[in-house]
Amino acid sequence: MARLWREPCLGLSYVAGSQVMVRSPRLRRLESDWKAMQQLQAESSLIHITAPPTQFAGPPEVYVVRFGGQGVWKPDGSDAVLLREGHEILIRLGASYPRMIPELVWRTPIFHPNISANGVVCLGGYSTHWAPGLRLDELCVMLWDMARYANY
């Protein structure tokens, strides 16, 4: 009888004595998101995506996305809203992703009603009713629209 064992950190299962490898739905989604993010970067002159190295093989679970175009920000203690060239956001895909919303933290100054002073992003209805079908590249386009105040 074949023996089954798992590598949960990678979302893989193996059957001993066989070449069968079963990828979890989460791993398939992470792989799909990684390909879509690479495609988004290839098609855009404004979006630069990096994935910090991890201790495990497989697709990234953390992304740093830099938007190279102009967005808005408001300096502390000022009433002036100014243009800023370049915005950066950290995206963490937790263990429950894609069933649960990714952790989003804005890392550069920004002025937007749905982004707190410490960079926490509120996605409106998506914050309470996350849609697992929303792809990561689509989310990045939404975030870019927030940076340039086209989505609020």
N, C-alpha and C positions, 0 to 999 in steps of 0.2 A: 504494500500500500504506500502511495506517495505521501510524503510528509510536507505540510504547508508551514511556512514561517513568514514572518512579516518584518519589515523595516518601517515602523510607523513614522519616523521623521521624514522619510521620503514618500510615504504613501504607497509603498510597493509591497506586493505579496509574491512569494516564489513557491514553486512546487519542486521538491527535491527530485533529482534525477531527470529533470525536464528543463526545457528552455522557456517554459511558460512564465510570463511575468504579467501580473495584473496591476494596472495603474489605477489608483483611486480616482473618483470623480474630481476631488479637489486638486490632485496632481495634474490631471488632464486640463482643468481650468487654469491652473497656474501656467502651464505650458502654453495654452492658447493666449492667455493675457500677455505673456512675455513676447510671443510672436507679434501680437497686435501692437504692443508698445514699440517694438523695433520698427514695425511698418509705419507707425505714426511719426516716429522720429525721422525716418527716411523721407517721408513726404512733407515734412515741415521744416522751414528754416527758423522757426521761432521756438521749437520745443526740443530740449536736450534732456535725455534720460540716462541716468546712471543707476546701477544696481550694486551696492556695496558687496564685497565678497562675503561669503558665508562659510560656515564650517561643514555644511552638507552639500552634496552634489544636487543638481536639479535646478529648476527655474527659480528666479528671485522671489522673495517674500517681502522685500523692502526695496523701495525705489526712491530716488531723489529726482524730482522733475523740476527743471529750470525753464521758465518762460522768458524768452529773450526780448519780447516786445514791451511796449509801454503799458503800464497799469497805473493805478492811483494809490496814494498813501497819504497819511496825515501825520505830521510830526507831533510828538507828545507836547501837550500844552499849547498847541496852535489851533486856530480855526481854519487855517489854510489847507486845502486839499491840493496836493501836488502830483505831477506826473513822475513816475519812477521807471527807469529802464531796467527790467529784469526782476523777476519774482521766483521764489523757490519754495517748494513744498515737499514734505516727507510723507510718503505713503507706506504704511505697514499693513500687510495682509495677515491678519491673525489666524490662529488655528481654526476658527470657525468660518473664515472666508471660503467661499463666496456667500454662505448663508447669512453672514453678518457683515455689516458695513466695515470697510477698511478704516484704520486709524489715519486721520489726516491732520497734519500739523504744518501751518504756514511758517516758514523760517525767515522770511524777510518782512520788513514793514509793509503794511497794506491797509487800505481803508475800504471796508466793506461791511454792511450791516450783519452779514452772516459769518464773519470771521472775528473772533474775540481778540483782545489786545495781546493775549499770550499765544495766538496762532491757531486756536482750535476752530475747526471749520464745521459749521452747521449746514447741512444740505437740505434744509426745509423738510418736505415730506419724506425724502429718502432717509432722513435721520431716524424717523419713527417707523417707517414702512419701507425698509431697504428692499430693492428689487435685485435679486441675485442674477437676473439676466442682464443687468447693466454691466457692460464690459469695462475693463480698466482704462482702455484708450478713450472710450466715450466719457468716462468720468474725468479724465485729464482735459478733454476739450471743454467740459462744463467748468472746471476749475480755471482754465485760461479765460473763459468768458467772465468769470467772477473777478479775476485780476484786472481785466480791462473794463469792468463795470457794465458788461453787456448782459449779465445774468445776476439778478438779485431777488 
